[in-house]
Structures are given as C-alpha cells and as structure tokens.
Amino acid sequence: MLNDHVSYDPLDNTKASFKNVVAGILLFLGSFWLLSWNEGNFVNNQKKAQFISDNVISVNSYSPENDRKLIHYSGKINTTENLSDEYVSINVPVLSRKVEMYQWKERSRTKDGRRRYSYSKVWSEKQIDSGNFYRSASYENPVMKLQSQTQYAQNVTIGDFSAGSSLLQNVTPSSQLSLASLSGRYNIVNNHIYIPVVSGQTGNVGDYRISYTVIPNNSDISVISTQYNKTLSMFKNSKFEISILEPGKYSAEEMVEHFINKNNISTMLFRCLGFGLMFFGLCLFISPVTSVMSFIPIIGEIGSGAVHFAAFIIALVLSAVTIGIAWIAVRPEIAIPAIIAAIAAGYFLLKLKKPKPQTLPPEQV
C-alpha cells in the first residue's frame, strides 16, 4: 500500500531544508571516519589472517602440550540444555529468533519546490518511529513488544572439548528450524509463526512474524581458538583476539581463506557505504539549491542534474583520497611505494604523449 501526501507549508519546507543541510553535513563528515576506520580494520584483519596461518596448529584431540596455543579443531557440537522462548523449546546449542513487525514506513522527496511524503507498509526487525512522521496521526506504528534474540547454551561440548557460551557468540546459526509441528498451536505461514493484531485477519500494522535458525546438536563445527584444560576459549595476545567458529568441517587453511574472503567483501561494502554516505550527504547539503532550481523549467532540471553529477565526482575523488591517506597511515611500506610508482608511471605516460618538436629543413637558397 502506497499513499502520497504533499506539504504546501513554506515553513515546513524551510524546516525540512534546514534538517537536510544539517544531516548532509553530519553524513559527509561521518563518511571520512567510516572510510578511515574501514581501511584500518581491513589491514588489521589481513595481519590477523597471516598470524593465524603462521601459528595455528591443527589438532585431533586434547593434548596438554598445546595449552594456551592457537589451535584448529573440528568436532561434533552438543549440549543437554533446552533453549526456549514463549513459542518454542528445543535441545540445541544455539537458538536465534528473528522477530519482524508490519509497520508504516515514511519516505520523503522534494519536487517542484514541495516536500512530498509517501507511506507504505513493510516488515521490519526494528521499531520504526512514527512519531516523527509528517502525518504521524494517520500513520501510527504500535510499540514493538517482541524482539529478536539469540540464546546460547551454557554447557556445550565440541568433540573432546568443552566450550562456554562466550565462544559460541562468534558463530552465526544458519539452519532453519522447521515450525511444522507447531501448526496446531499457532498460525504457521511460510515457516513463520504469524501473530495477527486482529484475530483472523492478516496484513494489518502491528502484525508479527517470527522465524528461527539454530545450530543443531551433533552437527560439525570448526574452531580456531585456544585450549586450556580441555576447554576452548578465545586466543589473546598483545596484538590480536582470535575466535573463529564455522558450522561444518573445514581445514585451517580453508577457514583462513573464508576469513580473508569475508574481510575483502566487508571492506568493499564499507567502501561503497562510505562513498554513498558522502555522496548522499553532499546531495542533502545542496538540496536547497536544487529545490530552487527545480522552479526553472528545463534549465532547472539540467542544472540540478549537473549539480548532482558534480557531487558524485567530488564524493568519488574525496573517497579515493581518504582511502589513500588511510593506507599511508596504516601501511606506509605499501602505500608510499605504490603512490610513488603511480606518480612515476603518470609522468612517463605524459612524457610519451608529449609531441616531439618538428625540425624544419633548412631553407634552400
């Protein structure tokens, strides 16, 4: 469902423009911090991966001589405990509940100098605050009383070892829990417990849907951590804290490869996010200008497009510069030679493209 409303109040539009400028400045400045932090985190994880490769010991069982060392181990995970909430109770080491509520969501945009608001219903795991909506009285979200949560068994074994709940918090359950057995007690829709706000009806704001993922008993799990007295726990030294768990049976080399791949993907996503925040921040900052330009037919649209394109280029350049500076700060031994090589390559390319002066033959007498 999508409803559009237009704000004709000049004061409302002025307030919206001021909020956009402030939000734009905050997003623009925040993007520099995010990009810098991301590069530092990337380098730290690369170093961590190298440390693991150089120091990890693969073991098949407990041996006192490996106490406090960095080890790799694969085994079956089990617990005797039951994890439960209001709806399910099951014997698993990890139970993760995802709760979503059907809510109103507001979107706003400026067109022809007027602020336009649209409203649609969406499933959201987080509470959407409708108190700040332009039409808050017409589109009100109830308080979200049920929340997502993850539970961890306290007494868990992984093969020959015991493992505390703090170690399990580093693994993400991926096995969907079938809710077919609950169909007689609850309304099960697409393997979700569906809780309507109005009995017998669906599609109303305030409806809930709940799903579960688990790590089942007797399933394989691979660990890179440390051991002491037949207990697995996080490895710590002066530089790194290491605790990697993956559902499945993997070698140490495979787990390090997975860790590096996740680090690369995460880094690229945060780079894109940082660039996006910078570009969006610039667009919000210049939104009063583009709003005024929108009143000018044809020329205004062209000018607005040119301004947004300029913001895109500025964000792209500043993002690249920020990433480069961050690399100089965290890995100068790589960044500085790379910059020098790039400058030298650019210099020689320009020199090759530079036209040679033509020598005219001497005039014949």
C-alpha positions in Angstrom: 0.0 0.0 0.0 1.4 3.4 -1.0 0.0 6.8 -0.1 1.4 10.1 -1.3 1.0 13.5 0.5 2.4 16.9 -0.4 3.5 19.5 2.0 2.5 23.0 0.9 3.6 24.8 4.1 6.6 27.1 3.3 7.7 26.9 6.9 7.6 23.1 6.8 9.6 23.1 3.6 12.1 25.5 5.2 12.5 23.3 8.3 12.9 20.2 6.0 15.6 22.0 4.0 17.5 23.0 7.2 17.3 19.4 8.5 18.6 18.2 5.2 21.6 20.6 5.4 22.5 19.5 8.9 22.0 15.8 8.1 24.1 16.3 5.0 27.0 17.8 7.0 26.9 15.0 9.5 26.8 12.3 6.9 29.6 14.0 4.9 31.9 14.2 8.0 30.9 10.7 9.2 31.9 9.2 5.8 35.5 10.2 6.3 35.6 8.5 9.7 33.9 5.3 8.3 36.3 5.1 5.3 39.4 5.6 7.5 38.2 3.0 10.1 37.4 0.5 7.4 40.9 0.6 5.9 42.5 0.2 9.3 40.2 -2.7 10.1 41.0 -4.3 6.7 44.7 -4.1 7.3 44.4 -5.4 10.9 42.4 -8.4 9.7 44.9 -9.2 7.0 47.6 -9.2 9.6 45.5 -11.4 11.8 45.0 -13.9 8.9 48.7 -14.0 8.3 49.3 -14.6 12.0 46.9 -17.4 12.1 48.5 -19.1 9.0 51.9 -18.8 10.6 51.0 -20.0 14.1 47.9 -22.2 14.1 48.2 -25.9 15.0 45.7 -28.4 13.8 44.8 -31.0 16.5 42.6 -34.1 16.5 42.2 -34.4 20.3 43.2 -32.8 23.5 46.9 -32.7 24.4 48.2 -30.7 27.4 51.3 -29.6 25.4 49.1 -27.4 23.2 47.6 -25.5 26.2 47.4 -21.7 25.5 48.5 -22.2 21.9 46.5 -21.2 18.8 44.8 -24.4 17.6 42.4 -25.5 14.9 39.9 -28.3 15.7 36.8 -29.8 14.1 34.2 -31.8 16.0 30.6 -32.5 16.8 28.8 -29.9 18.9 26.3 -31.0 21.6 24.5 -29.8 24.7 22.0 -31.3 27.1 20.3 -28.0 27.7 17.0 -26.8 26.2 16.7 -23.3 24.8 13.3 -21.8 24.8 11.1 -18.7 24.5 7.3 -18.1 24.6 6.8 -20.3 21.5 9.4 -22.9 21.1 11.6 -25.1 23.3 14.3 -27.2 21.7 17.6 -29.0 22.6 20.2 -27.1 20.6 23.4 -25.2 21.4 22.3 -22.0 19.7 18.8 -20.7 19.0 18.3 -17.4 17.1 14.9 -15.8 16.9 14.1 -13.2 14.3 11.0 -11.0 15.0 9.5 -8.7 12.4 6.5 -6.4 12.8 4.4 -5.0 10.0 4.8 -1.2 10.1 4.3 2.0 8.3 7.4 3.5 6.7 7.7 7.1 5.5 9.7 8.2 2.5 10.2 11.9 1.5 11.4 13.7 -1.5 11.4 17.3 -2.8 9.8 18.0 -6.2 8.8 21.3 -7.7 9.8 23.1 -4.5 7.4 21.0 -2.5 8.1 18.3 0.0 6.3 15.0 -0.8 5.8 12.2 1.6 4.8 8.6 0.8 3.8 5.8 3.2 4.0 2.1 2.7 3.7 -1.0 4.9 6.9 -3.0 5.4 8.1 -5.9 7.6 10.9 -4.5 9.8 13.0 -6.2 12.5 13.5 -2.7 14.1 10.9 -0.3 15.6 10.1 2.4 13.1 9.4 5.6 15.0 6.2 7.1 13.5 6.2 10.0 16.0 8.5 12.0 13.6 6.3 11.3 10.5 4.8 14.3 8.7 1.4 12.7 9.1 2.0 10.9 12.4 -1.6 10.8 13.4 -2.7 9.0 10.2 0.2 6.5 10.1 1.0 5.3 13.6 3.1 2.3 14.5 2.4 0.5 17.8 5.2 -0.2 20.2 7.2 -3.3 19.2 6.9 -5.5 22.3 8.6 -8.7 20.8 12.3 -8.5 19.9 14.8 -10.6 18.1 17.2 -12.5 20.3 19.9 -15.2 20.2 20.3 -17.7 23.0 23.4 -19.8 23.8 23.6 -23.0 25.9 25.9 -22.6 28.9 27.3 -26.2 28.8 28.4 -27.2 25.4 30.9 -29.8 24.1 32.7 -29.7 20.8 34.3 -33.2 20.3 36.8 -33.7 23.1 36.5 -30.1 24.4 34.0 -28.0 26.4 33.1 -24.6 25.2 31.4 -21.7 27.0 28.6 -19.5 25.7 31.0 -16.6 25.1 32.9 -18.7 22.5 29.6 -19.6 20.7 28.7 -15.9 20.2 31.2 -15.9 17.4 29.2 -18.3 15.2 26.1 -17.5 13.2 23.4 -20.2 13.1 22.3 -20.9 9.6 20.0 -24.0 9.8 16.3 -23.0 9.6 14.2 -24.5 12.3 11.1 -26.2 10.9 7.9 -25.0 12.6 5.6 -27.5 11.0 5.0 -29.3 14.4 3.5 -26.1 15.8 0.8 -25.7 13.1 -1.8 -26.9 15.5 -1.0 -24.3 18.2 0.0 -21.3 16.1 -0.7 -19.9 12.6 2.3 -21.0 10.6 2.8 -19.1 7.3 6.0 -19.9 5.2 7.7 -21.4 8.2 7.0 -18.3 10.3 4.8 -18.0 13.4 2.3 -15.4 12.3 0.7 -13.4 15.1 -2.1 -11.0 13.9 -3.0 -7.9 15.8 -6.6 -8.6 14.9 -7.6 -12.3 15.3 -8.5 -13.9 12.0 -7.0 -11.1 9.8 -3.7 -10.6 8.1 -1.9 -7.6 6.6 -2.6 -5.1 9.5 0.0 -2.8 11.0 1.1 -4.4 14.2 1.1 -8.0 12.9 4.2 -10.1 13.9 6.0 -12.9 12.1 8.7 -14.9 13.8 11.3 -17.3 12.4 14.2 -19.3 14.0 17.6 -20.5 13.0 19.7 -23.0 15.0 22.9 -24.9 15.3 21.6 -28.4 15.7 23.1 -31.0 18.1 25.6 -33.4 16.7 26.5 -31.2 13.8 30.0 -30.5 12.7 31.7 -27.2 13.7 35.2 -26.0 13.1 37.1 -23.8 15.5 40.2 -21.6 15.6 40.9 -20.5 19.2 43.0 -21.6 22.1 42.7 -24.5 24.5 43.3 -24.9 28.2 42.4 -27.9 30.4 40.1 -29.4 27.6 38.3 -26.1 27.3 38.2 -23.9 24.1 38.2 -20.2 24.6 39.3 -17.0 22.8 43.0 -16.7 21.9 44.5 -13.4 23.1 48.0 -11.9 22.8 49.3 -8.3 22.7 48.1 -7.8 19.1 45.1 -10.0 18.4 42.0 -11.6 19.8 41.1 -14.7 17.8 38.0 -16.8 18.0 36.6 -18.2 14.7 33.8 -20.7 14.5 32.1 -22.1 11.4 29.4 -24.6 11.1 30.8 -27.5 9.0 34.1 -29.4 8.8 36.9 -27.2 7.4 40.7 -27.3 7.5 42.6 -24.4 9.0 43.6 -23.3 5.5 40.0 -23.2 4.4 38.9 -21.3 7.5 41.7 -18.7 6.9 40.6 -18.4 3.3 37.0 -17.9 4.4 38.1 -15.2 6.9 40.1 -13.4 4.2 37.2 -13.5 1.7 34.8 -12.2 4.3 37.2 -9.4 5.1 37.6 -8.4 1.4 33.8 -8.4 0.9 33.2 -6.5 4.1 35.8 -3.9 3.1 34.3 -3.4 -0.3 30.8 -3.0 1.2 32.0 -0.4 3.7 33.9 1.5 1.0 30.7 1.6 -1.1 28.8 2.7 2.0 31.3 5.4 2.9 31.2 6.7 -0.7 27.4 6.5 -0.6 27.2 8.4 2.7 29.5 11.1 1.3 27.5 11.5 -1.9 24.1 11.4 -0.2 25.4 13.9 2.4 26.5 16.3 -0.4 23.1 15.9 -2.1 21.3 16.8 1.1 23.6 19.7 1.7 22.9 21.2 -1.7 19.2 20.2 -1.7 18.0 23.9 -1.0 19.9 24.9 -4.2 18.4 22.1 -6.3 14.9 22.9 -4.9 15.2 26.5 -6.1 16.5 25.3 -9.4 13.5 23.0 -9.8 11.2 26.0 -10.4 13.1 26.9 -13.6 11.6 24.8 -16.5 14.0 22.6 -18.5 17.1 24.6 -17.5 16.4 23.9 -13.8 16.4 20.1 -14.5 19.6 20.2 -16.4 21.3 22.4 -13.8 20.1 20.1 -11.0 21.5 17.1 -12.9 24.8 18.8 -13.3 25.0 19.7 -9.6 24.3 16.1 -8.6 26.9 14.8 -11.1 29.4 17.3 -9.6 28.6 15.9 -6.2 29.1 12.4 -7.4 32.6 13.3 -8.8 33.5 15.2 -5.6 32.5 12.2 -3.4 34.3 9.8 -5.7 37.6 11.8 -5.6 37.4 12.5 -1.8 36.6 8.9 -1.1 39.7 7.8 -3.1 41.9 10.4 -1.4 40.6 9.3 2.1 41.3 5.7 1.4 44.8 6.6 0.1 45.6 8.7 3.2 44.3 5.9 5.4 46.6 3.4 3.7 49.6 5.7 4.2 48.7 5.8 7.9 48.2 2.1 8.4 50.5 0.5 5.8 53.1 3.2 4.7 55.5 0.5 3.5 53.0 -0.5 0.8 51.1 2.8 0.2 54.1 5.1 -0.3 55.9 3.0 -2.9 52.6 2.5 -4.7 52.0 6.2 -4.8 55.5 6.9 -6.0 55.1 4.2 -8.7 51.8 5.7 -9.8 53.2 9.2 -10.0 56.2 7.9 -11.9 54.0 6.0 -14.3 51.8 9.0 -14.9 54.9 11.2 -15.5 56.3 8.8 -18.1 52.9 8.4 -19.8 52.6 12.2 -20.1 56.1 12.4 -21.4 55.5 9.7 -24.1 52.3 11.5 -25.2 54.0 14.9 -25.4 54.5 15.7 -29.1 58.1 16.0 -30.2 59.1 19.4 -31.7 59.3 19.1 -35.5 62.6 20.1 -37.2 62.1 22.0 -40.3 64.6 21.5 -43.2 66.9 24.4 -43.8 65.7 26.8 -46.5 67.3 26.3 -49.8 69.0 29.4 -51.2 
